[in-house]
Amino acid sequence: MTNGETRTDDGSAAWYRNWSEGPESPWAGRTEPEDTCAYRTLTYERDGRIARITFNRPEKGNSITPDTPHDLAHAVERADLDPRVHVILLSGRGKGFCGGYDLSMFAEQSFSVTRESHDATGTVLDPVVQGRNHDPSHNWDPMIDYAMISRYNRGFASLMQANKPTVAKLHGFAVAGGTDIALFADQIICADDTKIGYPPARVWGIPAAGMWAHRLGDQRAKRLLLTGDCLTGTQAVDWGLAVESWPADELDARTEDFVARIARMPVNQLMMAKLALNSALYAQGVNTSGMISTVFDGISRHTREGHEFKARAATVGFREAVRERDEPFGDYKRSGPER
């Protein structure tokens, strides 16, 4: 403290002040950023020192659309730039965190997007372009595919790349592309019965974010991706994927306690700790893992098996195609591998 003060007005230690608090703050007298914002796929709300980003398509299982990566990255940046925010909490409304990509849009309808907030016409995001590039009777350009999916990864990776800590609260289901998002968070807390995994590894998908080995280590990551099996929230803690797991009816309260402890820390201390620890992840090659995995994800959608799965989904619907994919493994709609 340049003025020698050691206590705040409420009697607490001065170093617990927020960046924007106190007459000596660089933000003194400045207009504060907006506290709320509604996006197409999620909502943003600043609550004290906590920024709450909440997926808001519960009727669709909070599934991922072309808007999701843009919305998420914008909301994370909003929190990262707000001096009052110390921690970012990501969660989902409804029955689950995120059920992955909206494959009723992609698999059943040949990438026909009916509502897009950005003018994608004529770009690599143009659904007509992507539909043509996924037509098995035409040549496939893997870099057109990569340009699209890497955009999703960059939006999701904003959780890891943000200067401030990010926490993902998982409940219900966090599967397929939902794990591409969750595994970029600095901390995962979940309900005991959460279903977490990447079943599309069985056909038509490789986790493009490439984060599984970095979070679980080689053998455990392969244990899941060589089978498409899922973990429960309890198992996720045992395996080191999540830091805490609680009964579903306690998850909200326990998460609030957890983020409140983080929020009490000085924001600059949080930033330095995160940046220092992230340096180890970058040294492990997370960016390279994401690049390779994104290319392989595209390939998996253009194999003979991938084209057959897509054709089946277009014929009988995605839900039925998923049932046919998962029932031979004995875990359709069930959480966790057999012990």
Beta strands, then each sheet from edge to edge (+ up, - down):
strand 1: 36-38
strand 2: 42-47
strand 3: 50-55
strand 4: 87-92
strand 5: 166-170
strand 6: 173-175
strand 7: 187-191
strand 8: 195-197
strand 9: 230-231
strand 10: 244-246
sheet 1: 1+ 2- 3+ 4+ 5+ 7+ 10+
sheet 2: 6+ 8+ 9-
end
